[in-house]
Amino acid sequence: MDHVLKKSWRNKKIVTGITVLLIAITASISIFLSLIIAHNQAVSKETKHLREITSGVLMRMSTTRQQFANVVNYFSSVAEKDACLPQQVQKMQEFNVSGFFLQGVAHIRDNKIACSSISELLDGMVLGKPYRTEPDGTKVWSNIKIADWQDRHLVIFEKSGWAIMFVPSHAIEALDNSEVAIGVFSIQSHRLYTGKGEIATAWLERYQGKQALTFIDQERQMLVYIAPNQLNVTAVVAAIPLKDINDDIVTFIQILIPLAIIVGLLLGGLFIYMQRTRYSTKSAILRALANDEFYLEYQPIMHLHHNTCVGAEALIRWRTPDNTFISPDTFIPAAEAAGVICQITQRVFELVAKDMRNAFNTHPDFHVGINISSHDIRSGDLLSLIQTLIKSSGATGNQILIEVTERGFLDDDEALTTIKDIRDCGVRVAIDDFGTGYSSLSYLTKFQLDYLKIDKTFVDSVGTDAVTSHVAFHIIEMAKTLQLDMVAEGVETAAQAKILHERGVKYVQGWLFSKSLKRKDFYAYLDKHPPTEESSVE
């Protein structure tokens, strides 16, 4: 494996040059990103400022609406003939005084003020046709002028004959930031009701309502924030000059640039470290996948009594273009560490579909076992791989066996769901290398399994004086109790086969019968030991 991974780094000068270049690039990118972050932070800070201002205006507008609702709710029970009695006028005056933003309360008939809390100014005033009528029936008059009121314009809300009056500019007059332009406008008509500072018509026309909007007007060099009221009828616009943002950017840059240089150097060093170790492993494996350097060998699975080949375990192999063989014991853990084991599993499924199509079609009682890892269970792609294999090879579900090591069961909930979905497709599941992991018995009782594979470690000790010589027998009895089929791995002697057969093990694999074979040789072996219905895995 090391031989493969180091090929790209033989020239020390190239490695050094690339290292320096990558660190420089990483540092430059970090500085560039720091500038972007500084800009975004500055924009975020000023946007928050505008949002707070806008929220204050919306709060005042909401308070005015609530005061209007209180007036309408109170007077809704007053008969029309009693609407202008002295006691009702007095109550209007009380609402007027207690309503912080109210300028007056009135009763309106036929678009004319019949009586009000400020009789001398408002009574008898003809309002004319309302500017708009809202969905709930509220009529709105805007730009109502009252003599001797310092040229301030009133807005009137009326519903069911009862109305309030307020000065819209009061909602924005309390702002203490002279740099901020602020306004209230109609979302539908984009008409500005009141404003402070320069409010561009283009800002209002750009807004379509419902959600807050933030943007930068490059032509006017302004940051603009717009938010609607609860009824989505009117909105508040606030804007601040970009020069304030630029001042913030300078402050942020003074903090971020030194950090960016340090981070850039650290990231550059980390990148090189990853390139030489884990990342180089990933690259080598992905390159091998792209170059079709992986292939499969098949270990026959035999029926002890009938001496027939009932199936095979698909074993992934890697041979490089220079004829270097890399052991699975080396590249499988490396692939798991590098995060590319799922790509290898996908290739195994593709090769099985290609290699075993004829075996599946010719021998309906023949199956192929495929090893998967815990990463495959968590990936969410396993069921799709199985379905694609069945469709592309013409196999039936019971001709596919999924072999999961005990580590694959560590994420109980996810593993339970995945194994259930697999078995729902008619595909069988085995626990591989049984007895070498953790909590083996709990897995057998918790998960739906079809059979277990007795690890070679325990098979090797069968018939010897080793302390583990009886472990295989305990495993066999456990499997019988749970009604699981068994396959003994690594059977190398006739004595082992005889003892296992006497103990009730039907299926074995190992060098006593055959080593793992390439596709062509395996087909020749299968022709000599074809499976029968009696010898198939139940």
TORMARBA-778119 format. One line per 2 residues: number of its first residue (from 1); their letters; for each residue x, z, y of C-alpha. Coordinates in pm, 1 decimal. Example, Ala and Ser with C-alpha at 12.3 -4.5 7.8 and 13.67 -1.06 7.14 Angstrom:
1 = as = 1230.0:780.0:-450.0 ~ 1367.0:714.0:-106.0
//
This chain:
1 = md = 0.0:0.0:0.0 ~ 278.9:93.3:239.7
3 = hv = 444.0:-240.1:169.0 ~ 131.8:-421.9:281.6
5 = lk = 67.2:-210.2:588.3 ~ 421.3:-238.4:724.1
7 = ks = 446.5:-617.1:712.9 ~ 318.6:-656.5:1066.7
9 = wr = 573.8:-411.9:1203.3 ~ 905.6:-530.0:1061.8
11 = nk = 1046.2:-641.8:1392.0 ~ 1133.7:-326.1:1586.4
13 = ki = 1171.5:-504.7:1918.4 ~ 824.4:-650.9:1889.3
15 = vt = 681.1:-310.5:1803.8 ~ 853.2:-149.2:2103.2
17 = gi = 739.8:-425.7:2336.2 ~ 382.6:-406.3:2213.5
19 = tv = 389.9:-28.8:2244.3 ~ 504.9:-38.2:2608.3
21 = ll = 257.5:-313.9:2688.2 ~ -32.8:-128.5:2529.3
23 = ia = 50.3:194.4:2711.0 ~ 72.8:5.5:3041.2
25 = it = -253.9:-173.9:2974.6 ~ -425.3:148.5:2867.9
27 = as = -300.2:331.5:3178.2 ~ -414.0:43.1:3399.5
29 = is = -753.2:38.5:3234.9 ~ -780.1:414.5:3278.6
31 = if = -702.2:381.8:3649.5 ~ -952.3:99.1:3681.8
33 = ls = -1213.4:306.0:3501.4 ~ -1137.1:601.1:3725.2
35 = li = -1219.7:384.6:4026.5 ~ -1548.1:287.4:3864.9
37 = ia = -1619.9:649.5:3777.8 ~ -1534.5:756.3:4133.4
39 = hn = -1773.7:496.8:4272.2 ~ -2047.7:595.6:4027.3
41 = qa = -1997.0:964.6:4099.5 ~ -2019.3:902.9:4473.0
43 = vs = -2331.4:691.8:4431.7 ~ -2478.4:954.7:4199.0
45 = ke = -2404.9:1232.0:4449.9 ~ -2568.0:1049.0:4740.5
47 = tk = -2857.4:931.5:4521.8 ~ -2921.2:1294.6:4431.5
49 = hl = -2916.8:1376.8:4803.0 ~ -3171.0:1101.8:4874.5
51 = re = -3380.4:1212.6:4578.3 ~ -3396.5:1566.9:4714.9
53 = it = -3503.3:1438.8:5056.8 ~ -3761.4:1208.5:4902.7
55 = sg = -3893.9:1487.3:4681.1 ~ -3943.7:1704.2:4990.1
57 = vl = -4148.6:1433.7:5159.4 ~ -4351.0:1371.5:4841.9
59 = mr = -4414.2:1743.9:4814.5 ~ -4557.6:1753.0:5167.0
61 = ms = -4769.7:1448.3:5091.1 ~ -4891.9:1613.5:4768.9
63 = tt = -4974.4:1931.7:4959.8 ~ -5179.4:1729.7:5208.3
65 = rq = -5366.1:1566.9:4919.6 ~ -5438.0:1907.0:4768.4
67 = qf = -5568.5:2037.5:5100.2 ~ -5794.5:1729.9:5119.9
69 = an = -5923.7:1802.2:4767.2 ~ -5995.9:2162.8:4864.3
71 = vv = -6198.3:2049.8:5166.4 ~ -6402.5:1798.4:4963.7
73 = ny = -6463.2:2047.8:4681.8 ~ -6584.7:2317.2:4921.9
75 = fs = -6820.1:2102.1:5128.5 ~ -6954.2:1893.5:4837.5
77 = sv = -7236.9:2142.5:4790.2 ~ -7341.6:2132.3:5161.0
79 = ae = -7655.7:1928.8:5225.2 ~ -7626.2:1639.9:5466.4
81 = kd = -7875.1:1797.3:5708.6 ~ -7663.0:2114.0:5723.8
83 = ac = -7325.8:1942.3:5751.2 ~ -7283.3:1998.3:6123.7
85 = lp = -7436.9:2341.8:6158.7 ~ -7218.9:2593.1:6349.5
87 = qq = -7122.1:2780.7:6034.1 ~ -6995.3:2457.0:5875.5
89 = vq = -6800.1:2365.3:6188.0 ~ -6647.7:2713.8:6182.9
91 = km = -6545.5:2662.5:5818.7 ~ -6388.0:2329.0:5913.5
93 = qe = -6185.0:2511.7:6175.7 ~ -6071.2:2767.5:5918.0
95 = fn = -5951.8:2489.9:5687.4 ~ -5780.4:2327.6:5985.5
97 = vs = -5590.0:2644.4:6073.6 ~ -5492.9:2733.3:5714.4
99 = gf = -5394.1:2376.1:5620.8 ~ -5027.0:2357.7:5716.1
101 = fl = -5022.0:1978.3:5757.0 ~ -5380.6:1925.5:5879.2
103 = qg = -5464.4:1816.0:6232.3 ~ -5837.8:1826.6:6182.9
105 = va = -6132.8:1845.1:5941.1 ~ -6445.6:1637.4:5996.5
107 = hi = -6776.1:1512.8:5861.1 ~ -6818.8:1134.1:5875.3
109 = rd = -7138.4:930.2:5870.3 ~ -7141.7:549.9:5874.3
111 = nk = -6772.0:532.5:5964.2 ~ -6827.6:761.4:6264.2
113 = ia = -6719.0:1121.9:6312.0 ~ -7038.8:1326.5:6327.6
115 = cs = -6872.3:1664.7:6378.0 ~ -6527.2:1813.7:6336.8
117 = si = -6300.2:2111.7:6377.9 ~ -6185.9:1967.2:6714.5
119 = se = -6521.6:1872.5:6859.4 ~ -6401.9:1791.7:7211.3
121 = ll = -6157.1:1526.7:7086.7 ~ -6305.6:1384.0:6768.6
123 = dg = -6685.2:1414.7:6767.8 ~ -6854.0:1076.7:6813.0
125 = mv = -6538.8:874.5:6748.0 ~ -6617.1:537.7:6585.1
127 = lg = -6359.4:465.9:6315.8 ~ -6466.8:120.1:6211.1
129 = kp = -6395.2:-29.1:5871.5 ~ -6146.7:174.7:5661.7
131 = yr = -5799.6:33.6:5602.3 ~ -5844.3:72.7:5225.6
133 = te = -6056.4:242.9:4961.8 ~ -5872.8:406.5:4674.4
135 = pd = -5991.0:391.0:4309.0 ~ -6145.9:739.7:4326.3
137 = gt = -6360.1:641.8:4628.5 ~ -6134.9:791.8:4897.0
139 = kv = -6150.3:592.2:5218.9 ~ -5838.0:570.8:5430.5
141 = ws = -5805.0:499.1:5801.0 ~ -5456.0:464.3:5943.1
143 = ni = -5310.8:427.1:6290.1 ~ -5593.0:621.3:6458.2
145 = ki = -5496.3:691.9:6820.5 ~ -5604.3:1006.0:7006.2
147 = ad = -5567.8:1029.2:7379.9 ~ -5314.8:1281.1:7514.1
149 = wq = -5158.2:1330.7:7168.9 ~ -4812.7:1210.5:7268.7
151 = dr = -4879.8:867.9:7126.3 ~ -4896.1:1004.5:6771.7
153 = hl = -5113.3:822.0:6522.5 ~ -5348.0:989.2:6277.7
155 = vi = -5430.7:904.4:5918.2 ~ -5777.7:1000.6:5791.3
157 = fe = -5880.5:1058.5:5429.5 ~ -6257.1:1071.7:5362.4
159 = ks = -6457.5:1123.1:5044.4 ~ -6826.3:1202.4:5005.6
161 = gw = -6854.9:1229.0:5385.1 ~ -6581.4:1491.2:5430.6
163 = ai = -6246.4:1412.6:5581.8 ~ -5908.7:1547.7:5686.6
165 = mf = -5673.9:1413.5:5954.2 ~ -5297.1:1442.0:5960.8
167 = vp = -4996.6:1296.7:6136.7 ~ -4788.9:1108.1:5876.3
169 = sh = -4468.0:1149.0:6077.2 ~ -4486.3:1527.5:6020.0
171 = ai = -4381.1:1466.0:5658.3 ~ -4041.2:1336.9:5769.1
173 = ea = -3972.6:1515.0:6098.6 ~ -3820.6:1822.8:5935.0
175 = ld = -3523.1:1626.5:5799.1 ~ -3194.6:1748.2:5939.8
177 = ns = -2972.1:1452.6:5844.8 ~ -2961.1:1198.9:6125.0
179 = ev = -2772.6:953.2:5900.3 ~ -3063.6:920.3:5658.8
181 = ai = -3335.0:663.8:5727.7 ~ -3668.3:772.8:5582.3
183 = gv = -4015.9:621.6:5568.5 ~ -4356.4:628.9:5401.9
185 = fs = -4521.8:299.5:5312.3 ~ -4803.7:139.3:5112.3
187 = iq = -4692.2:10.7:4772.7 ~ -4959.8:-259.7:4764.1
189 = sh = -4927.8:-402.6:5116.6 ~ -4568.4:-285.0:5185.0
191 = rl = -4693.7:-163.6:5521.0 ~ -4481.6:111.0:5677.2
193 = yt = -4698.8:407.2:5781.6 ~ -4426.5:608.1:5946.0
195 = gk = -4050.7:596.3:5956.4 ~ -3735.0:744.5:6097.9
197 = ge = -3427.6:530.2:6141.7 ~ -3395.7:164.1:6045.1
199 = ia = -3620.7:73.1:5750.7 ~ -3575.8:-286.3:5631.1
201 = ta = -3893.4:-472.6:5534.7 ~ -3700.4:-629.0:5246.4
203 = wl = -3663.0:-285.4:5086.1 ~ -4037.3:-228.7:5085.9
205 = er = -4113.6:-577.6:4953.9 ~ -3866.5:-526.6:4669.2
207 = yq = -4051.0:-222.0:4539.1 ~ -4325.8:-275.9:4278.3
209 = gk = -4428.5:85.4:4218.0 ~ -4461.6:321.9:3918.3
211 = qa = -4096.1:426.7:3885.8 ~ -3817.4:533.6:4116.3
213 = lt = -3578.2:259.4:4226.9 ~ -3217.7:284.0:4343.6
215 = fi = -3017.8:-9.2:4479.8 ~ -2746.2:-100.9:4730.2
217 = dq = -2822.3:-333.8:5020.8 ~ -2484.3:-505.3:5060.0
219 = er = -2591.9:-691.4:5373.2 ~ -2686.7:-373.7:5560.0
221 = qm = -2434.1:-156.1:5372.8 ~ -2695.9:100.6:5273.3
223 = lv = -2778.6:293.1:4954.4 ~ -3157.3:290.1:4911.1
225 = yi = -3379.5:515.6:4700.7 ~ -3757.7:469.9:4664.9
227 = ap = -4005.8:690.4:4476.1 ~ -4387.8:674.4:4450.7
229 = nq = -4642.8:949.7:4494.3 ~ -4848.3:1073.3:4197.7
231 = ln = -5126.8:822.6:4260.1 ~ -4878.1:534.2:4285.6
233 = vt = -5045.9:429.7:4611.2 ~ -4782.3:520.4:4866.8
235 = av = -4407.9:561.0:4831.5 ~ -4120.0:719.8:5017.2
237 = va = -3804.4:523.9:5097.8 ~ -3476.2:690.1:5193.2
239 = ai = -3145.1:519.6:5275.7 ~ -2794.0:630.2:5368.0
241 = pl = -2495.8:427.4:5498.2 ~ -2232.8:329.8:5240.6
243 = kd = -1960.2:477.5:5461.5 ~ -2074.0:820.5:5342.8
245 = in = -2031.3:701.3:4984.6 ~ -1686.2:560.1:5062.6
247 = dd = -1577.5:899.9:5194.5 ~ -1693.7:1055.1:4867.0
249 = iv = -1509.1:788.7:4666.8 ~ -1180.4:877.7:4836.4
251 = tf = -1234.2:1242.2:4744.5 ~ -1310.5:1157.2:4383.3
253 = iq = -1015.0:917.2:4357.9 ~ -772.4:1186.4:4471.9
255 = il = -886.6:1388.9:4170.7 ~ -935.1:1115.0:3912.5
257 = ip = -630.0:889.2:3957.9 ~ -371.7:1149.3:3843.9
259 = la = -597.4:1239.5:3553.9 ~ -641.0:870.4:3470.8
261 = ii = -265.6:815.7:3451.3 ~ -224.8:1114.6:3218.2
263 = vg = -521.2:1010.7:3007.3 ~ -394.3:653.0:2998.8
265 = ll = -59.4:762.5:2863.1 ~ -222.3:988.3:2607.0
267 = lg = -464.7:717.9:2497.8 ~ -185.5:464.1:2477.4
269 = gl = 16.0:694.7:2256.0 ~ -286.7:772.5:2044.2
271 = fi = -364.6:403.8:2010.9 ~ -14.7:328.0:1886.3
273 = ym = -30.4:618.3:1643.3 ~ -361.7:489.4:1507.3
275 = qr = -223.1:137.7:1490.7 ~ 65.8:250.8:1275.5
277 = tr = -141.8:471.3:1048.3 ~ -514.1:466.9:1009.3
279 = ys = -593.0:160.6:1214.0 ~ -327.1:-45.1:1036.7
281 = tk = -489.0:53.2:706.7 ~ -822.9:-67.1:834.1
283 = sa = -673.6:-395.2:955.1 ~ -499.4:-458.7:623.7
285 = il = -819.0:-399.3:424.3 ~ -1037.0:-608.5:655.2
287 = ra = -778.2:-886.9:644.3 ~ -775.3:-868.1:264.0
289 = la = -1154.5:-892.2:256.4 ~ -1144.0:-1196.5:483.8
291 = nd = -879.2:-1359.0:261.8 ~ -1067.2:-1291.2:-65.9
293 = ef = -783.5:-1077.7:-203.5 ~ -1026.4:-843.1:-379.2
295 = yl = -1167.7:-926.7:-722.6 ~ -1343.6:-746.6:-1006.5
297 = ey = -1247.6:-649.3:-1357.5 ~ -1507.2:-528.8:-1606.1
299 = qp = -1462.0:-233.6:-1844.1 ~ -1686.9:-285.7:-2149.2
301 = im = -1933.6:-8.8:-2232.3 ~ -1982.6:8.3:-2609.5
303 = hl = -2252.3:139.1:-2839.3 ~ -2061.9:355.1:-3089.1
305 = hh = -2293.3:300.8:-3384.9 ~ -2351.7:-73.7:-3345.1
307 = nt = -2010.6:-160.3:-3193.3 ~ -2186.3:-383.3:-2936.9
309 = cv = -2115.1:-426.2:-2567.3 ~ -2423.3:-294.0:-2389.6
311 = ga = -2275.8:-315.1:-2042.1 ~ -1973.8:-301.2:-1818.2
313 = ea = -1840.6:-98.4:-1529.2 ~ -1737.0:-318.0:-1234.4
315 = li = -1392.7:-213.7:-1111.2 ~ -1255.5:-338.3:-779.4
317 = rw = -897.8:-470.6:-773.4 ~ -665.2:-582.9:-492.6
319 = rt = -379.3:-827.3:-528.6 ~ -200.4:-951.7:-216.0
321 = pd = -89.7:-1313.4:-162.2 ~ 267.7:-1217.7:-258.8
323 = nt = 131.1:-1092.9:-594.7 ~ 157.6:-722.8:-506.9
325 = fi = -98.7:-516.5:-696.5 ~ -238.9:-222.1:-501.5
327 = sp = -397.4:51.0:-710.2 ~ -757.2:155.5:-639.9
329 = dt = -631.3:513.9:-642.3 ~ -440.0:414.5:-326.8
331 = fi = -668.2:182.3:-133.6 ~ -1007.8:346.7:-208.0
333 = pa = -919.0:680.3:-37.7 ~ -747.4:482.0:241.0
335 = ae = -1062.7:273.2:291.7 ~ -1278.3:586.9:305.4
337 = aa = -1046.5:744.2:562.1 ~ -1040.4:424.5:769.4
339 = gv = -1419.3:384.8:761.9 ~ -1428.2:51.9:572.9
341 = ic = -1534.1:162.4:225.8 ~ -1885.7:25.6:284.8
343 = qi = -1740.3:-322.2:341.9 ~ -1560.6:-297.0:7.2
345 = tq = -1883.5:-184.7:-162.2 ~ -2063.7:-484.3:-14.6
347 = rv = -1795.1:-714.4:-156.4 ~ -1838.0:-551.3:-501.0
349 = fe = -2210.4:-630.3:-493.0 ~ -2138.7:-990.2:-388.7
351 = lv = -1884.4:-1038.7:-667.1 ~ -2112.0:-885.2:-932.5
353 = ak = -2389.1:-1124.2:-830.9 ~ -2148.8:-1416.7:-858.4
355 = dm = -1965.8:-1311.2:-1176.4 ~ -2248.0:-1170.4:-1386.9
357 = rn = -2534.6:-1412.7:-1319.8 ~ -2495.8:-1576.5:-1662.0
359 = af = -2463.9:-1241.3:-1841.9 ~ -2780.3:-1110.5:-1677.2
361 = nt = -2977.4:-1421.3:-1770.6 ~ -2840.2:-1453.1:-2125.6
363 = hp = -2849.6:-1086.9:-2227.2 ~ -3157.2:-902.5:-2097.9
365 = df = -3030.8:-577.7:-2256.7 ~ -2696.8:-595.7:-2073.5
367 = hv = -2621.2:-394.0:-1758.9 ~ -2344.7:-360.5:-1498.9
369 = gi = -2245.6:-26.9:-1345.0 ~ -2142.4:-24.7:-978.2
371 = ni = -1960.3:267.2:-818.3 ~ -2067.6:382.2:-472.7
373 = ss = -1932.9:647.5:-237.0 ~ -2095.2:912.7:-21.2
375 = hd = -2037.3:680.0:275.6 ~ -2257.9:416.5:109.0
377 = ir = -2540.4:668.6:68.2 ~ -2519.3:765.5:435.6
379 = sg = -2490.6:405.3:558.2 ~ -2856.0:322.0:495.5
381 = dl = -2759.6:-22.8:358.0 ~ -2745.1:58.5:-13.4
383 = ls = -3104.3:-30.1:-98.8 ~ -3070.5:-363.9:80.2
385 = li = -2751.1:-440.8:-115.4 ~ -2928.1:-369.9:-445.0
387 = qt = -3227.2:-584.8:-356.4 ~ -3001.5:-872.1:-249.6
389 = li = -2803.5:-845.2:-575.1 ~ -3119.9:-857.7:-785.1
391 = ks = -3254.8:-1154.6:-592.0 ~ -2931.8:-1357.4:-586.4
393 = sg = -2829.0:-1294.4:-950.0 ~ -3166.2:-1303.6:-1122.3
395 = at = -3103.9:-957.0:-1266.9 ~ -3380.5:-711.5:-1343.2
397 = gn = -3369.6:-358.7:-1206.3 ~ -3265.3:-200.8:-1536.9
399 = qi = -2963.3:-431.2:-1555.1 ~ -2812.3:-257.4:-1251.6
401 = li = -2664.7:92.8:-1279.1 ~ -2553.9:281.3:-970.6
403 = ev = -2275.5:527.9:-1041.0 ~ -2242.5:811.4:-787.6
405 = te = -1962.8:1066.6:-788.8 ~ -2052.7:1429.5:-724.6
407 = rg = -1929.4:1397.8:-365.2 ~ -2211.9:1152.8:-308.3
409 = fl = -2462.6:1433.5:-354.5 ~ -2321.2:1661.9:-84.6
411 = dd = -2582.6:1554.8:173.9 ~ -2874.3:1671.5:-38.5
413 = de = -3169.9:1549.5:166.6 ~ -3027.8:1205.3:234.4
415 = al = -2905.1:1165.0:-123.5 ~ -3243.1:1270.7:-264.6
417 = tt = -3424.0:1008.4:-57.9 ~ -3173.7:734.0:-136.0
419 = ik = -3172.7:797.5:-511.8 ~ -3552.4:804.1:-520.9
421 = di = -3565.2:467.7:-339.3 ~ -3310.7:322.3:-583.5
423 = rd = -3503.3:438.4:-890.1 ~ -3828.7:307.8:-738.8
425 = cg = -3669.9:-38.7:-764.3 ~ -3625.4:13.1:-1138.8
427 = vr = -3251.8:65.1:-1098.0 ~ -3094.4:351.0:-1290.6
429 = va = -2856.6:611.6:-1149.9 ~ -2568.7:795.6:-1315.6
431 = id = -2347.9:1080.1:-1203.5 ~ -1989.3:963.2:-1246.2
433 = df = -1681.6:1169.5:-1340.9 ~ -1913.3:1455.5:-1428.8
435 = gt = -1756.5:1799.6:-1429.3 ~ -1473.8:1726.9:-1185.0
437 = gy = -1659.9:1814.4:-864.7 ~ -1870.3:2104.3:-739.0
439 = ss = -2208.7:2244.3:-839.7 ~ -2248.8:1987.9:-1117.9
441 = ls = -2535.4:2170.1:-1289.9 ~ -2733.6:2197.3:-965.7
443 = yl = -2704.8:1822.8:-916.6 ~ -2834.0:1754.5:-1266.9
445 = tk = -3143.2:1968.6:-1211.1 ~ -3213.8:1868.3:-850.4
447 = fq = -3164.2:1491.6:-855.6 ~ -3347.2:1227.5:-1058.4
449 = ld = -3073.1:1085.5:-1281.2 ~ -3076.1:861.6:-1586.6
451 = yl = -2743.6:947.3:-1744.2 ~ -2407.9:1106.5:-1682.7
453 = ki = -2054.8:989.1:-1749.0 ~ -1820.1:1239.2:-1906.7
455 = dk = -1489.2:1224.4:-1726.5 ~ -1174.7:1114.5:-1914.0
457 = tf = -1016.9:1452.5:-1835.6 ~ -1252.0:1622.4:-2080.3
459 = vd = -1253.6:1337.6:-2333.5 ~ -872.2:1360.5:-2357.6
461 = sv = -894.5:1721.6:-2476.2 ~ -1151.1:1653.9:-2749.1
463 = gt = -1006.8:1745.0:-3088.8 ~ -708.0:1927.3:-2939.3
465 = da = -618.1:2292.0:-2887.2 ~ -645.5:2259.7:-2506.5
467 = vt = -849.4:2523.8:-2324.6 ~ -1078.4:2247.1:-2199.3
469 = sh = -1139.5:2103.1:-2545.6 ~ -1492.7:2245.6:-2565.5
471 = va = -1598.3:2149.6:-2210.9 ~ -1702.5:1804.6:-2326.5
473 = fh = -1925.0:1962.8:-2593.0 ~ -2093.2:2187.6:-2335.0
475 = ii = -2155.6:1884.0:-2113.9 ~ -2305.7:1696.3:-2408.3
477 = em = -2543.8:1979.6:-2488.3 ~ -2643.1:2006.8:-2123.3
479 = ak = -2722.7:1634.3:-2109.5 ~ -2929.6:1657.7:-2427.4
481 = tl = -3128.7:1946.7:-2283.9 ~ -3199.4:1746.0:-1967.8
483 = ql = -3271.2:1430.1:-2173.5 ~ -2994.7:1230.6:-2008.3
485 = dm = -2803.0:947.3:-2176.1 ~ -2425.0:984.3:-2177.7
487 = va = -2123.5:758.2:-2149.5 ~ -1784.0:903.0:-2240.0
489 = eg = -1501.4:757.1:-2033.8 ~ -1140.4:702.2:-2138.9
491 = ve = -1188.2:698.3:-2516.0 ~ -848.9:598.0:-2654.8
493 = ta = -843.9:716.3:-3016.5 ~ -1065.5:672.0:-3319.6
495 = aq = -1066.2:1049.6:-3362.6 ~ -1215.9:1097.0:-3015.2
497 = ak = -1479.5:832.0:-3087.8 ~ -1568.7:994.8:-3421.3
499 = il = -1607.6:1343.4:-3273.4 ~ -1815.5:1215.3:-2980.4
501 = he = -2038.5:1016.9:-3217.0 ~ -2093.5:1322.2:-3433.3
503 = rg = -2192.3:1518.3:-3123.7 ~ -2458.2:1261.1:-3034.3
505 = vk = -2279.6:1048.1:-2771.7 ~ -2396.5:690.0:-2809.4
507 = yv = -2202.7:507.1:-2540.0 ~ -1831.3:500.8:-2465.6
509 = qg = -1571.6:305.0:-2275.1 ~ -1197.4:310.3:-2300.9
511 = wl = -887.0:138.1:-2430.3 ~ -981.2:203.5:-2793.3
513 = fs = -1225.7:-83.0:-2746.4 ~ -1090.5:-277.1:-2451.8
515 = ks = -909.1:-243.5:-2123.3 ~ -1077.3:-374.1:-1810.6
517 = lk = -1103.9:-752.7:-1823.2 ~ -1123.5:-1033.3:-1572.0
519 = rk = -1444.9:-1232.5:-1566.7 ~ -1343.6:-1505.2:-1810.9
521 = df = -1192.3:-1265.6:-2063.8 ~ -1489.0:-1032.9:-2037.1
523 = ya = -1733.4:-1313.0:-2121.1 ~ -1527.0:-1391.2:-2429.0
525 = yl = -1541.1:-1025.7:-2531.8 ~ -1916.2:-1011.9:-2464.7
527 = dk = -1972.5:-1316.5:-2687.2 ~ -1800.2:-1132.9:-2974.6
529 = hp = -1993.9:-809.5:-2917.2 ~ -2333.3:-916.1:-2777.3
531 = pt = -2583.5:-641.2:-2701.7 ~ -2901.4:-604.2:-2900.8
533 = ee = -3230.7:-443.7:-2811.9 ~ -3154.8:-156.4:-3048.6
535 = ss = -2819.5:-83.6:-2884.5 ~ -2924.2:-107.5:-2519.3
537 = ve = -2914.4:193.9:-2290.5 ~ -3254.8:359.5:-2304.9
//
